Amino acid sequence: MLRHIKTVLSILRERDNPLKIIWAYVLLRTGLNKYITIKQRGYKIHLSQSNLAITLFGNKDYGQEDEGFLRKTLQLNATYVDVGANIGTLVLTGSIAVGNAGKVIGIEAHPKTFDVLKSNIKLNGFKNIELLNSAVGNEKGKLHFSDAKSDDSNKILLDSNQGVEVDVNLLDELLKDINHIDVLKIDVEGYEKYVFEGATDVLNKTKLIYFESFENNYATYNYNTGDIINLLNTLNFHIYKVINNKQLQPLDHNYRSVKCENLVATKQPKCLEDECKFEFIS
């Protein structure tokens, strides 16, 4: 109980509109949350136990940088893959962007989070989405996944029997029938390098990668940002940082993500001003 109270207090300190966050916990505690949906830009989600859902209940503009990036880069009829789909906000954003003739694949490892993801997709009735309940890595098998109350930081646990056991598959195997990927988004709390190592075929048919990068998360698995950059460079990707929400700055293997951020990888060799501007849509 004390640990749960500390988790709630830490969330309140970090979130806008703390009174709305408190109200969200009241609704969740009483079960009344089942009558509540949170309307976003073109879609809606359930108010669930997820930290992301609770945060969006208090601040509907949270996470708009990522959604804006997808709305800018995804075109009608495109294919979008989301590894670490969480409760589906970016899956739903991608679904709207690519249209009925496009394709979206959402991949989420944690079984409880996956259930919320499925529920949110069903709530919206979008038909161009496929969901897969699997962790992604460089070897097929089983691993343990953390099961913390702060679900948005759950991750693969190496050499541990704690948490929940999950299936692990290579992205190359999961997406073997996909011929082309326009945008591949990856957010797996530091396990990104393992995902890339099991995705050589997928990366060869991917146009753009949008991935979370954070040195502290990478350190959990004994590598750094430069290792990711080197790995992607060998597959002809060039790595960029988004500056001021609209322009891309090239990075080399000496770069370190000292703060949690999203980086972009493309096979575009130059970042000319007119070619690399991204005007985010609010």
Wavefront OBJ file of the C-alpha trace (Angstrom):
o trace
v 0.000 0.000 0.000
v 2.792 2.438 0.925
v 4.566 1.714 -2.349
v 1.328 2.381 -4.269
v 0.830 5.703 -2.454
v 4.385 6.750 -3.308
v 3.760 5.868 -6.963
v 0.592 7.981 -7.032
v 2.344 10.929 -5.362
v 5.228 10.788 -7.827
v 2.754 10.815 -10.717
v 0.935 13.819 -9.256
v 4.191 15.761 -8.904
v 5.106 15.129 -12.535
v 1.692 15.767 -14.139
v -0.337 18.825 -15.061
v -3.804 19.267 -13.534
v -3.204 17.183 -10.365
v -6.846 17.572 -9.291
v -7.990 15.843 -12.464
v -5.427 13.109 -11.827
v -6.841 12.622 -8.326
v -10.339 12.435 -9.835
v -9.082 9.792 -12.278
v -7.886 7.652 -9.371
v -11.264 8.063 -7.663
v -13.012 6.864 -10.818
v -10.636 3.921 -11.098
v -11.023 3.018 -7.434
v -14.823 3.011 -7.644
v -15.013 1.273 -11.010
v -16.770 4.255 -12.577
v -13.901 4.611 -15.062
v -15.665 2.026 -17.265
v -18.088 4.797 -18.230
v -15.319 7.263 -19.119
v -13.559 7.731 -22.445
v -10.863 10.267 -23.228
v -11.326 12.022 -26.572
v -8.171 12.752 -28.529
v -7.545 14.015 -32.066
v -9.740 11.730 -34.132
v -9.893 8.833 -31.687
v -10.728 7.995 -28.076
v -9.372 5.703 -25.379
v -10.689 4.188 -22.177
v -9.711 5.611 -18.807
v -7.710 2.622 -17.584
v -5.098 1.888 -14.920
v -2.389 2.805 -17.437
v -0.211 5.775 -16.469
v -0.592 7.117 -19.998
v -4.385 7.006 -19.851
v -4.390 8.706 -16.441
v -2.000 11.377 -17.708
v -4.154 12.026 -20.788
v -7.233 12.321 -18.580
v -5.484 15.238 -16.866
v -3.839 16.693 -19.980
v -5.144 15.753 -23.418
v -2.202 17.483 -25.095
v 0.368 15.149 -23.548
v 2.468 13.321 -26.163
v 1.444 15.512 -29.081
v 5.014 15.775 -30.372
v 5.016 12.064 -31.250
v 1.524 12.159 -32.719
v 2.427 15.257 -34.735
v 5.485 13.514 -36.152
v 3.366 10.606 -37.356
v 0.719 12.856 -38.862
v 3.469 14.654 -40.785
v 5.419 11.621 -41.994
v 2.706 9.035 -42.675
v 0.829 9.294 -45.946
v -2.399 7.681 -47.119
v -2.026 3.967 -47.944
v 1.262 3.725 -46.011
v 2.356 0.911 -43.673
v 3.157 1.797 -40.069
v 4.586 -0.575 -37.447
v 4.593 0.282 -33.736
v 6.866 -1.832 -31.504
v 6.030 -1.109 -27.879
v 2.525 0.041 -28.726
v 1.464 0.533 -25.089
v -2.275 1.357 -24.927
v -2.464 2.380 -28.583
v -2.411 6.172 -28.859
v 0.191 6.119 -31.641
v -1.373 3.040 -33.240
v -4.665 4.930 -33.498
v -2.927 8.089 -34.731
v -1.161 6.039 -37.387
v -4.398 4.329 -38.362
v -6.044 7.684 -39.081
v -3.015 8.958 -41.001
v -2.697 5.981 -43.379
v -6.429 5.703 -44.082
v -8.586 2.670 -44.731
v -6.285 1.348 -47.452
v -3.198 1.644 -45.269
v -1.923 -0.867 -42.725
v -0.945 -0.550 -39.069
v 0.673 -3.247 -36.928
v 0.869 -2.714 -33.169
v 3.153 -4.946 -31.095
v 2.969 -4.971 -27.289
v 4.669 -7.409 -24.909
v 2.916 -6.998 -21.551
v -0.309 -9.067 -21.419
v -2.257 -6.580 -19.266
v -1.206 -3.617 -21.379
v -2.052 -5.614 -24.487
v -5.592 -6.163 -23.173
v -6.024 -2.386 -22.786
v -4.563 -1.898 -26.268
v -7.100 -4.326 -27.757
v -9.934 -2.630 -25.901
v -8.943 0.806 -27.205
v -8.722 -0.419 -30.793
v -12.142 -2.067 -30.470
v -13.562 1.152 -29.002
v -12.687 3.048 -32.166
v -13.693 0.378 -34.654
v -10.720 1.001 -36.957
v -10.286 -1.897 -39.396
v -6.752 -1.332 -40.707
v -4.978 -2.421 -37.494
v -3.369 -5.759 -36.640
v -2.221 -6.403 -33.064
v 0.484 -8.811 -31.860
v 1.110 -9.750 -28.225
v 4.852 -10.416 -28.132
v 8.133 -9.032 -26.904
v 10.697 -8.419 -29.638
v 14.401 -9.241 -29.473
v 17.339 -10.910 -31.228
v 16.468 -14.483 -30.190
v 13.214 -16.400 -30.158
v 12.199 -17.741 -26.752
v 10.772 -16.527 -23.460
v 11.868 -13.814 -21.041
v 10.425 -12.109 -18.001
v 8.833 -8.682 -18.200
v 8.505 -6.352 -15.217
v 5.003 -5.861 -13.813
v 5.239 -2.535 -11.968
v 2.293 -0.263 -11.202
v 4.084 2.389 -13.248
v 3.299 0.362 -16.367
v 4.836 2.801 -18.849
v 8.309 1.873 -17.572
v 7.872 -1.907 -17.642
v 10.648 -3.666 -19.543
v 12.479 -6.902 -20.257
v 14.264 -8.348 -17.219
v 17.453 -10.203 -18.057
v 18.498 -13.125 -15.844
v 15.386 -12.772 -13.704
v 12.333 -14.885 -12.895
v 10.343 -11.958 -11.534
v 7.472 -10.215 -13.290
v 5.517 -12.002 -16.010
v 6.823 -14.458 -18.577
v 6.406 -13.287 -22.183
v 7.114 -14.728 -25.605
v 10.007 -13.133 -27.493
v 10.157 -13.141 -31.284
v 12.374 -11.598 -33.932
v 10.818 -8.697 -35.793
v 11.999 -10.393 -39.004
v 9.745 -13.334 -38.179
v 6.752 -11.313 -37.010
v 6.813 -9.133 -40.139
v 8.029 -11.644 -42.712
v 4.920 -11.153 -44.858
v 5.208 -7.349 -44.951
v 6.910 -6.097 -48.111
v 7.448 -2.451 -47.205
v 7.341 -0.323 -44.042
v 7.056 3.443 -44.314
v 7.506 4.231 -40.618
v 8.783 1.879 -37.907
v 8.380 3.250 -34.377
v 10.218 1.519 -31.508
v 9.858 2.314 -27.796
v 10.964 -0.612 -25.637
v 12.590 1.014 -22.603
v 16.217 0.376 -23.530
v 15.816 -2.923 -25.388
v 16.023 -1.168 -28.771
v 19.406 -2.641 -29.749
v 18.097 -6.198 -29.387
v 15.061 -5.333 -31.497
v 17.302 -3.970 -34.256
v 19.595 -7.017 -34.098
v 16.630 -9.272 -34.861
v 15.298 -7.084 -37.650
v 17.870 -7.031 -40.454
v 15.349 -8.015 -43.138
v 12.728 -5.625 -41.760
v 15.167 -2.714 -41.696
v 16.140 -3.382 -45.302
v 12.519 -2.712 -46.290
v 11.927 0.204 -43.890
v 11.942 3.813 -45.052
v 12.063 5.641 -41.709
v 12.599 4.667 -38.066
v 11.359 6.730 -35.119
v 12.801 5.350 -31.887
v 13.159 6.268 -28.244
v 16.741 6.875 -27.134
v 17.959 7.305 -23.556
v 21.411 6.537 -22.237
v 20.104 5.504 -18.800
v 17.796 2.909 -20.351
v 20.545 1.600 -22.632
v 22.899 1.218 -19.654
v 20.515 -1.368 -18.182
v 21.505 -3.629 -21.069
v 25.197 -2.596 -21.194
v 25.373 -0.535 -24.370
v 25.109 3.120 -25.378
v 23.600 5.436 -27.984
v 26.696 5.150 -30.173
v 26.185 1.380 -30.456
v 22.691 1.965 -31.862
v 23.998 4.562 -34.313
v 26.803 2.263 -35.491
v 24.406 -0.655 -35.927
v 21.982 1.401 -38.011
v 24.808 2.979 -40.015
v 25.875 -0.505 -41.160
v 22.375 -0.896 -42.609
v 22.697 2.413 -44.511
v 20.625 4.472 -42.090
v 21.593 7.999 -41.078
v 20.568 9.159 -37.613
v 19.042 12.542 -36.812
v 17.801 14.477 -33.817
v 14.625 16.549 -34.138
v 15.362 20.215 -33.404
v 12.602 22.644 -32.417
v 9.973 20.162 -33.575
v 10.685 20.856 -37.242
v 14.265 20.221 -38.369
v 16.621 17.238 -38.279
v 20.222 17.453 -37.075
v 22.643 14.686 -38.209
v 24.283 12.635 -35.437
v 27.410 10.478 -35.351
v 28.519 7.580 -33.142
v 29.857 9.964 -30.472
v 26.386 11.269 -29.671
v 24.750 10.301 -26.361
v 21.081 10.712 -25.441
v 21.558 12.143 -21.964
v 17.827 12.906 -21.825
v 15.000 10.674 -22.982
v 14.209 11.646 -26.576
v 13.124 10.272 -29.915
v 15.613 9.978 -32.764
v 14.967 9.518 -36.463
v 16.791 7.137 -38.807
v 16.443 7.345 -42.589
v 18.425 6.205 -45.605
v 18.643 9.818 -46.757
v 22.389 10.663 -46.900
v 22.041 14.416 -46.478
v 19.871 16.602 -44.324
v 19.302 19.643 -46.470
v 17.186 22.358 -44.932
v 14.279 21.998 -47.340
v 14.376 18.188 -47.227
v 14.494 17.760 -43.471
v 11.915 20.176 -42.166
v 9.035 18.725 -40.210
v 6.226 21.147 -39.448
v 4.350 19.428 -36.634
v 0.580 19.624 -36.767
v -1.099 20.541 -33.483
l 1 2 3 4 5 6 7 8 9 10 11 12 13 14 15 16 17 18 19 20 21 22 23 24 25 26 27 28 29 30 31 32 33 34 35 36 37 38 39 40 41 42 43 44 45 46 47 48 49 50 51 52 53 54 55 56 57 58 59 60 61 62 63 64 65 66 67 68 69 70 71 72 73 74 75 76 77 78 79 80 81 82 83 84 85 86 87 88 89 90 91 92 93 94 95 96 97 98 99 100 101 102 103 104 105 106 107 108 109 110 111 112 113 114 115 116 117 118 119 120 121 122 123 124 125 126 127 128 129 130 131 132 133 134 135 136 137 138 139 140 141 142 143 144 145 146 147 148 149 150 151 152 153 154 155 156 157 158 159 160 161 162 163 164 165 166 167 168 169 170 171 172 173 174 175 176 177 178 179 180 181 182 183 184 185 186 187 188 189 190 191 192 193 194 195 196 197 198 199 200 201 202 203 204 205 206 207 208 209 210 211 212 213 214 215 216 217 218 219 220 221 222 223 224 225 226 227 228 229 230 231 232 233 234 235 236 237 238 239 240 241 242 243 244 245 246 247 248 249 250 251 252 253 254 255 256 257 258 259 260 261 262 263 264 265 266 267 268 269 270 271 272 273 274 275 276 277 278 279 280 281 282
